């Protein structure tokens, strides 16, 4: 039997589930316990197929729009947040609804509303079409929130009054990319008002910092996460920008491109904020089947954040 080649696996810490994702999944599980199946969920509760399939097996029905939900069954809004019109329509239809929007996303919504009340037009730094961006822009009337994705967008931005502006950001962006866009905004609009505290969430920041710490030591990086997960895709980019020559996003161990890992002596593993640890363990098991693995932790922060579920789920049925 041929000896397996040695491989050092660096495990990023923190990685995987954040408090907002944990809370959102718990909300669906508790809603199913309280009201029974089916419970409807508008959009994927979090961006992870394994998680969504698991909740679907318990009786959750995932839809894209509210009009796909019957009025006599509960509906849950995803962790990414929804435009204001969605809960308003649910209330009009007298539906039971539970908002699983991450509290850190809700904080951005509140910021945007406060700026609007103060007469400011909002610039949002985010990705077009992402549910979080759609939800945040949908907190205010049409034209009150302008989207920029790049520094180039800032140069062509047409605003109502350059002296009456504020900016907010999507919570799952790359810290480094956002810095550049913020710098471009403040250079062009010196009076623009920023958030009191960084909008990019603690979990996104912590996961990116752990990848930065391990990137110079590894030949390849595997990021466990979904292709539609913004924070997971950012982790791939952070790895590549910080000294790792190859980085791959994998949903499951079966997605690993083994040929690209040939010759690697050190591999880093992390997971996006909506990827469960069971999928990380699956990847490690797949590596152990091919290599003589030594695991080392790269811990850059400790997380102990916990968000409460809405009161309606804690009350008796």
Order of alpha helices (4+ residues) and beta strands (2+ residues): beta-alpha-beta-alpha-beta-beta-alpha-beta-alpha-beta-alpha-beta-alpha-beta-alpha-alpha-beta-alpha-beta-alpha-beta-alpha-beta-alpha
